[in-house]
């Protein structure tokens, strides 16, 4: 056993060194946050205003005051150029009605009139090139000396075709002091020469980064054909352009990981405030309800930057027809309010050490010694798994360690990603399981010692008071759980996890398996007995008659387990009251401790350890503490959360959990003493 513990300690020390370099990466690089507004959304809102162009210019000024300094420009379409009032688009029927010419039964074309001379000079070549690239003819047309053109394609289909971004819009936004972020799609056939020309033009406008628009990256053909993606990556490196990765997409954008890898992971994480999110700010609300929602939006932005390594916040909005008020409303003013003021997002983001500007990538600290250090982490993780198994089959500990080393080596040869994730998951499961099993064993020994002393079988020596013993055991148990944290951080210290281009799988197992292992140990292995005695005990449980009460209890346990699992991961749901409570904790403490730790698991663990000296049944409360220990490890399994934030969250959980636990102990003692005082006179 001791040699394996030494291997674990050596692995922990190596993990600490790796963790330190990750901490330097998080604290010393990528400290700028960029707020980006969707220019297309602004045009759509302006289209419903009496003076669209004036509205756009006024709102651009308001955005700069609110701290929004970047605008997102899409690839152009005829519809968007029409929204910007640069062209008018007509179908054949509309054009014939306009010119009062007879309708041709054999024609279904698109007619365009340019609003201004500048628009014609800049946009006509752009439109002609775009449609020529797909084999569609164009020709000049005019009406009352206003120049235009005809596209020999139906208007509905022509409106869907994408072209290069509108250079007039880009120039206007640059003149108004905005940084440009471009959204590029894979809707056009990939042409390296044309893409080179486009990126060169965008570079001249100061574009540093673009966002993928759609489900595939430019150049994507299939999951096995990367030729065009690699050509795209070379062009991006040539013009020093990076990507933005949109978080919480239903499915990853295909080809994104390949493109990100080829450009050296010049990627920032992007949080999207959607049109639906903005619409909630235009509903029929009281002034107080609107203020609460605005504050909630501010909290959301701060949390995204601080807790999830978000460096680009993408703002969307849309106009809404409100029949109750008889108005067309938009959420722009409410969005500005969420950014401004003492409680606004901008001040609070600055207060935690960030600044505003063009979003920057993480530059990872990765010394040459990390590779041998991870070898030590590997050995330590296998030793930890073998030590956990020793609580069930101590005789097989050495065999399991050797087998684990051989099996993990084979996994490394097959897939380094699966090797790192599998070993990290194993260590993450075993650390809290081992911690709680050790706590159960230690608490059981204390119970037996107290009972023997009370029965006169041993002489009571100086013993730690139960309340002090409880907190010491909680701290030691949490320290053992943190061993798993170190191995997860040491094994998965790749930028792909920080950017969530690759995810650590197994969150459900990380929460559930420690509970199962600790419960099995408590039921069948917590007492010294032979294997035949353990087998008999297991057989007795399996062959026991099942009563209705057992069925009800099992249903309650299953329901509680399903609810517990439903709260894990990004898909976990919370009630409105709980969201308000979380927001209060976040705004008060700066970092929110996990509810399951400080309100449930840690207090029950402390109460159980305090009571176990007198009541062996209190061991079940200690067993409940495995939820908190698994949560400690899971907190650090969110690899996109900075290490400092995760550590503060764990410390808060232990501190506040201890306070609540001691309150529960005090209440127990008060009730117990009152009970004894009431029962004693009734005894004969």
C-alpha positions in Angstrom: 0.0 0.0 0.0 2.7 2.5 1.0 4.6 2.3 -2.3 1.4 3.0 -4.2 0.7 6.0 -2.0 4.2 7.3 -2.7 3.5 7.0 -6.4 0.2 8.9 -5.9 2.1 11.7 -4.1 4.8 11.9 -6.8 2.0 12.1 -9.4 0.3 14.9 -7.4 3.5 16.9 -7.3 3.9 16.6 -11.1 0.2 17.6 -11.5 0.8 20.7 -9.4 3.6 21.8 -11.7 1.4 21.3 -14.7 -1.5 23.1 -13.0 0.8 26.1 -12.3 1.4 26.5 -16.0 -2.3 26.3 -16.8 -2.9 29.0 -14.1 -0.2 31.2 -15.8 -2.0 30.7 -19.1 -5.3 31.8 -17.6 -4.0 34.8 -15.7 -1.4 36.2 -18.1 -3.0 35.9 -21.5 -6.4 36.6 -23.2 -7.5 39.3 -20.8 -9.5 41.4 -23.3 -13.2 41.1 -23.8 -15.0 42.2 -27.0 -18.7 43.1 -27.2 -20.0 42.6 -30.8 -23.4 43.7 -32.2 -25.1 42.0 -35.2 -25.3 44.8 -37.9 -27.9 42.8 -39.8 -30.2 42.9 -36.8 -29.7 46.7 -36.5 -30.7 47.1 -40.2 -33.9 45.0 -39.7 -34.9 47.1 -36.7 -34.1 50.3 -38.6 -36.3 49.1 -41.5 -39.4 49.6 -39.3 -38.4 53.1 -38.3 -39.6 56.4 -40.0 -36.0 57.4 -41.0 -33.9 54.1 -41.2 -30.5 55.7 -41.9 -30.8 58.3 -39.1 -31.9 55.5 -36.8 -28.8 53.4 -37.6 -26.4 56.3 -37.1 -28.1 57.3 -33.8 -27.9 53.7 -32.5 -24.3 53.4 -33.5 -23.5 56.4 -31.3 -25.5 54.9 -28.4 -23.6 51.6 -28.8 -20.3 53.3 -28.6 -21.4 55.1 -25.4 -22.6 51.7 -24.0 -19.2 50.1 -24.7 -20.1 48.1 -27.8 -17.1 48.8 -30.1 -17.4 45.9 -32.7 -20.0 45.2 -35.3 -20.6 41.8 -37.1 -20.9 42.0 -40.8 -22.3 39.0 -42.8 -21.7 38.0 -46.3 -24.0 40.2 -48.4 -27.3 39.1 -49.9 -29.7 41.1 -52.1 -32.1 41.2 -49.1 -29.5 42.7 -46.8 -28.4 45.3 -49.4 -32.1 46.2 -49.8 -32.3 46.6 -46.0 -29.4 49.0 -46.0 -31.2 51.1 -48.6 -28.5 50.7 -51.2 -30.6 48.9 -53.8 -34.3 48.1 -54.6 -35.2 44.6 -55.8 -38.1 43.6 -58.0 -39.5 40.5 -59.5 -40.4 40.4 -63.2 -44.0 41.2 -62.4 -43.1 44.1 -60.2 -40.6 45.5 -62.8 -43.2 45.2 -65.5 -45.8 47.0 -63.3 -43.2 49.7 -62.5 -42.2 50.3 -66.1 -45.8 49.7 -67.4 -44.4 47.2 -69.9 -46.2 44.0 -71.0 -45.4 40.9 -68.9 -43.4 38.2 -70.6 -44.7 34.7 -69.9 -41.3 33.2 -70.4 -39.3 35.3 -67.9 -38.8 35.0 -64.1 -35.8 37.3 -63.4 -34.6 39.7 -60.7 -34.4 43.4 -61.4 -32.3 45.7 -59.3 -32.1 49.6 -59.1 -29.2 51.2 -57.3 -30.0 54.0 -54.9 -26.9 56.0 -55.4 -23.9 56.3 -57.7 -21.5 55.1 -55.0 -23.7 52.0 -54.5 -23.6 51.2 -58.2 -19.8 51.6 -58.5 -19.1 49.4 -55.4 -21.9 46.9 -55.6 -22.5 46.2 -59.3 -19.1 44.4 -59.7 -19.6 42.5 -56.5 -23.1 41.3 -57.6 -21.9 40.4 -61.2 -18.9 38.4 -59.9 -21.0 36.5 -57.4 -23.6 35.4 -59.9 -21.1 34.8 -62.7 -19.3 32.3 -60.3 -22.4 30.2 -60.3 -23.1 30.5 -64.0 -26.0 33.1 -63.9 -26.0 35.8 -66.5 -26.5 39.5 -65.6 -27.0 42.6 -67.8 -27.6 46.3 -67.4 -31.0 47.9 -66.9 -32.3 51.3 -66.0 -35.5 53.1 -65.1 -35.9 56.9 -65.4 -32.2 57.4 -65.6 -31.7 55.4 -62.4 -29.1 52.6 -63.2 -29.7 49.0 -62.4 -29.2 45.5 -63.6 -31.1 42.3 -64.4 -30.1 38.9 -62.9 -31.4 36.0 -64.9 -32.7 34.1 -61.8 -35.9 34.1 -59.9 -36.0 36.7 -57.1 -36.7 34.3 -54.3 -33.6 32.2 -55.2 -31.5 35.2 -56.0 -32.2 36.7 -52.6 -30.6 33.5 -51.0 -27.2 33.8 -52.9 -24.3 35.1 -50.8 -21.7 37.5 -51.9 -18.7 39.2 -50.4 -19.5 41.5 -47.4 -20.8 45.0 -48.2 -17.7 47.2 -48.5 -19.8 50.4 -48.1 -21.2 49.1 -44.8 -17.7 48.2 -43.6 -16.3 51.5 -44.5 -19.1 53.4 -42.8 -18.7 51.4 -39.6 -14.9 51.9 -39.7 -15.5 55.6 -40.1 -17.7 55.5 -37.0 -14.9 53.9 -35.0 -16.1 50.3 -34.9 -13.9 47.2 -35.2 -15.3 44.7 -37.8 -15.9 41.0 -37.1 -17.0 39.1 -40.2 -19.3 36.1 -40.4 -18.2 33.7 -43.2 -20.2 30.7 -44.5 -19.6 27.7 -46.7 -22.5 28.5 -49.0 -20.4 29.4 -52.0 -18.0 27.1 -53.9 -14.6 27.3 -52.3 -12.2 29.2 -54.6 -8.7 29.8 -53.0 -8.0 32.7 -55.3 -11.3 34.5 -54.5 -10.9 33.7 -50.8 -7.4 35.1 -50.9 -8.7 38.3 -52.4 -11.5 38.6 -49.9 -9.3 38.1 -46.9 -6.8 40.6 -48.2 -9.6 43.1 -48.5 -10.9 42.3 -45.0 -7.3 42.6 -43.7 -7.2 46.2 -45.1 -10.2 47.0 -43.0 -8.5 45.7 -39.9 -10.5 42.5 -39.5 -8.7 40.2 -37.0 -11.2 37.4 -36.5 -14.3 35.9 -38.1 -17.3 33.8 -36.9 -18.6 30.8 -38.8 -22.1 31.4 -40.2 -23.9 28.1 -40.6 -23.2 24.4 -39.9 -19.9 24.0 -41.8 -16.7 26.0 -42.1 -15.5 27.6 -45.4 -13.9 24.8 -47.5 -15.7 21.9 -45.7 -16.5 19.0 -48.1 -16.7 16.0 -45.9 -15.4 14.6 -42.6 -12.6 12.9 -44.6 -11.7 15.5 -47.2 -9.7 18.3 -45.6 -8.0 19.8 -48.7 -10.0 23.0 -48.9 -10.0 23.4 -45.1 -6.2 23.2 -45.0 -6.1 25.8 -47.9 -8.4 28.0 -45.9 -6.1 27.7 -42.8 -3.1 28.7 -44.8 -4.9 31.9 -46.0 -6.0 32.7 -42.5 -2.4 32.3 -41.2 -1.2 34.5 -44.1 -3.5 37.3 -43.0 -3.2 36.6 -39.3 -6.9 35.9 -38.8 -8.5 33.8 -36.0 -11.8 32.2 -35.3 -14.5 32.5 -32.6 -16.1 29.3 -31.2 -19.8 29.7 -30.3 -20.6 28.0 -27.0 -23.5 25.7 -26.4 -24.3 24.9 -30.0 -26.7 21.9 -30.4 -24.1 20.3 -32.7 -20.5 21.4 -33.4 -19.8 23.2 -36.7 -18.4 20.6 -39.0 -14.7 21.1 -39.9 -14.2 23.6 -37.1 -11.8 21.6 -35.0 -9.7 20.8 -38.1 -9.5 24.5 -39.1 -8.8 25.6 -35.5 -5.9 23.1 -35.2 -4.4 24.1 -38.5 -4.3 27.8 -37.5 -2.6 26.9 -34.2 -5.8 27.3 -32.1 -6.1 31.1 -32.6 -9.6 30.8 -31.2 -11.7 32.7 -28.7 -14.9 31.5 -27.0 -18.1 33.4 -28.0 -21.3 33.7 -25.9 -24.4 34.5 -27.9 -27.2 36.8 -26.6 -29.9 35.7 -29.1 -32.9 37.5 -30.6 -35.1 35.4 -28.3 -33.1 36.6 -25.3 -33.6 40.1 -26.4 -37.3 39.7 -26.9 -37.7 38.9 -23.2 -36.8 42.5 -22.6 -39.7 43.8 -24.7 -42.5 41.9 -23.0 -45.2 43.6 -21.0 -43.3 44.2 -17.7 -43.5 46.5 -14.8 -40.5 48.8 -14.2 -39.2 46.6 -11.4 -39.5 43.5 -13.5 -37.7 45.1 -16.4 -34.9 46.3 -14.0 -34.6 42.7 -12.7 -34.3 41.3 -16.2 -31.7 43.9 -17.2 -29.7 43.0 -14.1 -30.1 39.3 -15.0 -28.6 40.0 -18.4 -25.7 41.9 -16.8 -25.1 39.0 -14.4 -25.1 36.6 -17.4 -22.4 38.5 -19.3 -20.2 38.8 -16.2 -20.6 35.1 -15.4 -19.8 34.1 -19.0 -16.5 36.1 -19.0 -15.4 35.2 -15.5 -16.5 31.6 -15.2 -16.4 30.2 -18.7 -13.4 31.9 -20.5 -15.7 33.9 -22.8 -13.8 36.6 -24.6 -16.4 37.7 -27.2 -20.1 38.5 -26.4 -22.3 38.5 -29.5 -25.4 40.7 -29.1 -28.6 40.1 -31.2 -31.9 42.0 -31.1 -35.1 42.2 -33.1 -38.1 44.4 -33.3 -41.4 43.1 -31.8 -44.9 44.2 -32.6 -46.7 44.9 -29.2 -50.4 44.9 -29.8 -51.2 45.9 -26.2 -49.1 49.1 -26.5 -49.8 49.6 -30.2 -46.0 50.0 -30.8 -43.1 48.3 -32.4 -40.6 47.8 -29.7 -36.9 46.8 -29.6 -34.6 45.8 -26.7 -31.6 48.1 -27.7 -32.0 50.5 -24.8 -32.4 47.6 -22.3 -29.2 46.0 -23.7 -27.3 49.2 -23.3 -28.6 49.5 -19.7 -27.3 46.0 -18.9 -23.8 47.1 -19.9 -23.7 50.5 -18.2 -23.8 51.8 -14.6 -22.2 50.6 -11.4 -24.0 47.3 -11.6 -23.6 47.0 -15.3 -21.6 44.2 -17.0 -18.7 46.5 -18.1 -17.8 47.8 -14.7 -18.0 44.5 -13.1 -15.9 42.8 -15.7 -13.3 45.4 -15.3 -13.4 44.9 -11.5 -12.3 41.3 -11.9 -9.3 42.2 -13.9 -10.4 42.3 -17.6 -10.2 45.1 -20.1 -12.1 45.8 -23.4 -10.7 45.6 -26.9 -10.2 43.1 -29.7 -10.6 39.6 -28.2 -7.2 37.8 -28.0 -6.3 34.1 -27.9 -4.8 32.1 -25.1 -1.1 31.7 -25.4 -0.5 28.4 -23.6 2.5 28.0 -21.2 3.8 24.5 -22.0 7.3 23.8 -20.9 9.3 20.9 -22.3 9.2 19.1 -19.0 5.4 18.7 -19.1 5.7 15.5 -21.1 7.7 13.6 -18.5 5.6 15.2 -15.8 2.5 13.7 -17.4 4.2 10.3 -17.3 4.4 10.6 -13.5 0.8 11.7 -13.4 -0.1 8.6 -15.4 1.6 6.3 -12.9 0.1 8.1 -10.0 -3.5 8.0 -11.4 -3.2 4.2 -11.9 -1.9 3.8 -8.4 -4.9 5.8 -7.1 -7.3 3.5 -8.9 -5.6 0.5 -7.5 -5.7 1.9 -3.9 -9.4 2.4 -4.3 -9.9 -1.2 -5.4 -7.9 -2.3 -2.3 -10.8 -1.3 -0.1 -12.7 -4.1 -1.7 -10.1 -6.7 -2.7 -6.9 -5.8 -0.8 -5.1 -9.0 -2.0 -5.4 -8.0 -5.7 -4.0 -4.4 -5.3 -0.6 -5.1 -6.9 -2.1 -7.1 -9.7 -4.6 -4.4 -10.4 -1.8 -1.8 -10.5 0.3 -3.8 -13.0 -2.8 -4.6 -15.1 -3.8 -1.0 -15.0 -0.4 0.2 -16.3 -0.5 -2.4 -19.1 -4.1 -1.6 -20.1 -3.6 2.2 -20.0 -0.4 1.8 -22.1 -2.4 0.0 -24.7 -5.0 2.7 -24.7 -2.3 5.3 -25.1 -1.1 3.6 -28.3 -4.7 3.4 -29.6 -5.8 6.9 -28.8 -4.0 9.5 -26.7 -7.3 11.4 -26.2 -9.2 8.4 -24.9 -6.1 7.5 -22.7 -6.1 10.9 -21.1 -9.8 11.2 -20.6 -10.2 7.6 -19.4 -7.5 7.9 -16.9 -8.7 11.3 -15.7 -12.2 9.9 -15.3 -11.0 6.9 -13.4 -9.0 9.1 -11.0 -11.9 11.6 -10.7 -14.2 8.8 -9.7 -11.8 7.0 -7.4 -10.7 10.1 -5.4 -14.1 11.0 -3.8 -14.9 7.3 -3.5 -11.7 6.6 -1.6 -12.2 9.8 0.5 -15.6 8.8 1.7 -14.7 5.1 2.3 -11.7 6.3 4.4 -14.1 8.6 6.3 -16.5 5.8 6.9 -13.7 3.6 8.2 -12.3 6.3 10.4 -15.7 7.2 11.8 -16.4 3.5 12.4 -13.2 3.1 14.4 -14.2 6.1 16.5 -17.6 4.6 17.1 -16.1 1.3 18.3 -13.6 3.1 20.5 -16.3 5.2 22.2 -18.6 2.2 22.7 -15.7 0.1 24.1 -14.8 2.9 26.5 -18.5 3.2 27.6 -18.7 -0.5 28.2 -15.5 -0.4 30.3 -13.6 -2.6 27.8 -10.9 0.0 27.3 -9.5 3.0 29.1 -10.5 6.3 27.6 -7.6 8.4 26.7 -7.5 12.0 25.6 -9.9 12.2 22.6 -10.6 15.0 20.2 -14.1 16.6 20.9 -16.7 15.4 18.4 -17.3 18.8 16.9 -13.5 19.4 16.3 -13.1 15.8 15.0 -16.0 16.4 12.5 -14.4 19.4 10.9 -11.0 17.8 10.8 -12.4 14.7 9.1 -14.3 16.9 6.5 -11.1 18.7 5.7 -9.0 15.5 5.4 -11.7 13.9 3.3 -11.9 16.9 1.0 -8.1 16.9 0.7 -8.2 13.3 -0.6 -10.9 14.2 -3.1 -8.7 17.0 -4.4 -6.2 14.3 -5.4 -8.6 13.5 -8.2 -8.7 17.2 -9.2 -4.9 17.3 -9.6 -4.9 14.3 -11.8 -7.7 15.6 -14.0 -5.9 19.0 -14.4 -2.6 17.3 -15.0 -3.9 14.8 -17.6 -6.2 17.2 -19.5 -4.0 20.3 -19.7 -4.6 21.0 -23.4 -6.0 24.2 -24.9 -8.7 22.2 -26.7 -10.4 21.6 -23.4 -10.2 25.2 -22.3 -11.8 26.2 -25.6 -14.3 23.3 -25.4 -13.3 22.1 -28.8 -12.8 18.8 -27.0 -15.0 17.9 -24.0 -14.2 15.8 -20.9 -16.9 13.1 -21.1 -18.3 11.2 -18.2 -19.9 13.9 -16.0 -22.8 11.6 -15.2 -20.4 8.8 -14.1 -18.4 11.2 -12.1 -21.5 12.0 -10.0 -23.1 8.6 -9.9 -20.3 6.0 -9.6 -18.7 7.4 -6.3 -22.2 7.1 -4.7 -22.5 3.5 -5.8 -19.0 2.5 -4.7 -19.3 4.2 -1.3 -22.8 2.6 -0.8 -21.5 -0.9 -1.7 -18.5 -0.4 0.6 -20.8 0.8 3.5 -23.2 -2.2 3.0 -20.8 -5.1 2.5 -17.2 -4.1 3.1 -17.2 -1.7 6.0 -16.6 -4.3 8.7 -13.8 -6.8 9.0 -15.0 -10.2 7.7 -14.0 -13.0 5.4 -15.0 -13.2 1.8 -17.4 -16.0 2.6 -19.1 -13.8 5.2 -19.3 -10.9 2.8 -20.8 -13.3 0.2 -23.3 -14.6 2.6 -24.3 -11.0 3.5 -24.7 -10.1 -0.2 -26.8 -13.3 -0.8 -29.0 -12.5 2.2 -29.7 -9.0 0.8 -30.4 -10.4 -2.7 -32.7 -13.1 -1.4 -34.6 -11.0 1.1 -38.4 -10.7 0.7 -39.4 -7.4 -0.8 -42.2 -5.5 1.0 -44.3 -2.7 -0.3 -42.3 -0.4 2.0 -39.1 -1.4 0.2 -40.7 -0.7 -3.2 -41.7 2.8 -2.0 -38.3 3.5 -0.6 -36.6 2.3 -3.8 -38.9 4.5 -5.9 -38.0 7.5 -3.7 -34.3 6.7 -4.1 -34.6 6.3 -7.9 -36.6 9.6 -8.2 -34.0 11.4 -6.0 -31.2 9.9 -8.1 -32.8 11.0 -11.4 -33.4 14.5 -10.1 -29.8 14.6 -8.9 -28.5 13.5 -12.3 -30.8 16.0 -14.1 -29.0 18.8 -12.2 -25.6 17.9 -13.6 -24.0 19.2 -16.7 -25.0 22.2 -18.9 -28.5 20.9 -19.4 -29.4 21.0 -15.7 -32.5 23.0 -15.0 -33.1 25.3 -12.1 -36.3 26.9 -10.8 -36.9 30.7 -10.8 -36.4 30.9 -7.0 -33.1 29.0 -7.3 -31.9 31.2 -10.1 -32.6 34.3 -7.9 -30.7 32.6 -5.0 -27.8 31.8 -7.3 -27.7 35.4 -8.6 -27.7 36.7 -5.0 -24.8 34.4 -4.1 -22.9 35.4 -7.2 -23.3 39.1 -6.8 -22.6 39.0 -3.0 -19.6 36.6 -3.0 -18.2 37.1 -6.5 -18.1 33.4 -7.0 -21.1 31.1 -6.2 -20.5 28.0 -4.2 -22.3 24.9 -5.3 -25.6 24.4 -3.6 -25.3 20.6 -3.2 -22.0 21.1 -1.3 -22.7 23.9 1.2 -26.4 23.4 1.7 -26.7 19.6 1.7 -23.6 17.3 1.5 -21.0 19.0 3.8 -23.5 19.9 6.6 -24.9 16.3 6.6 -21.3 14.9 6.6 -20.4 17.1 9.7 -23.6 16.1 11.5 -23.0 12.4 10.7 -19.4 12.5 12.0 -20.5 14.3 15.2 -23.3 11.8 15.9 -21.4 8.6 14.9 -19.7 8.3 18.2 -23.1 7.6 19.9 -25.2 6.3 17.0 -23.8 3.9 14.4 -26.8 4.7 12.2 -25.3 8.2 11.7 -22.9 6.6 9.2 -25.7 7.0 6.6 -25.2 10.8 6.9 -21.5 10.5 6.3 -22.3 8.4 3.2 -24.5 11.3 1.9 -21.3 13.4 2.0 -20.1 11.6 -1.1 -22.3 13.9 -3.1 -20.3 16.9 -1.9 -16.9 15.1 -2.5 -17.9 14.1 -6.1 -19.1 17.7 -6.6 -15.6 19.0 -5.6 -14.0 16.9 -8.3 -16.7 17.8 -10.9 -16.2 21.5 -10.3 -12.6 21.2 -11.7 -13.8 18.9 -14.4 -15.3 22.0 -16.0 -12.0 22.7 -17.8 -13.2 25.9 -19.4 -13.5 27.5 -15.9 -10.4 29.2 -14.6 -8.6 27.2 -11.8 -8.8 30.2 -9.4 -12.6 30.4 -9.8 -13.0 26.7 -9.1 -10.7 26.8 -6.1 -12.6 29.8 -4.6 -15.9 27.9 -5.2 -14.6 24.9 -3.3 -13.3 26.9 -0.4 -16.6 28.7 -0.1 -18.5 25.4 -0.2 -16.4 24.0 2.7 -16.6 27.2 4.8 -20.3 27.8 4.4 -21.1 24.1 4.6 -19.2 23.9 7.9 -21.1 26.9 9.3 -24.4 25.3 8.3 -23.2 21.9 9.6 -22.4 23.4 13.0 -25.8 25.1 13.1 -27.3 21.7 12.5 -25.2 20.2 15.3 -26.3 23.0 17.7 -29.9 22.5 16.8 -29.5 18.7 17.3 -28.0 19.2 20.7 -30.7 21.7 21.7 -33.5 19.4 20.7 -31.8 16.3 22.2 -31.3 18.0 25.6 -34.9 19.2 25.6 -36.1 15.7 24.7 -34.0 14.2 27.5 -35.3 16.8 30.0 -38.9 16.0 29.0 -38.5 12.2 28.9 -36.5 11.8 32.2 -39.4 12.6 34.6 -41.6 10.1 32.8 -39.2 7.2 33.4 -40.1 5.0 36.4 
